[in-house]
Amino acid sequence: AHDRTATVSIRVDGLRVNEVGWRLDEEFEILTRVGLHCSPAAHHTLGTFPEGTVRLSAGLFTTEEEIDATVVAVRAIVASSVH
């Protein structure tokens, strides 16, 4: 665990990051941060500039069930974005 991070950044093809973050909040009660996360140079390197990413971070008290629910929510949003 010492060489791992609890932070994951994602993007969903066909959706803006602010829409993904809003849907996670409104539809699934999952809070995220969207945008450049005070690191525009990193997003230039990643190719995610200027929009950035949706950042998800597990905390000390985040449960496995909450992580599983987040995966289900992201999958639902991805499935709904496929045209």
ABEGO torsion letter per residue (X at the ends): XAABBABBBBBBBGBBAAAAAAAAAAAAGBBBBBEAGGBAAAAAAAGAOAAEBBBBBBBAABBAAAAAAAAAAAAAAAAAABX
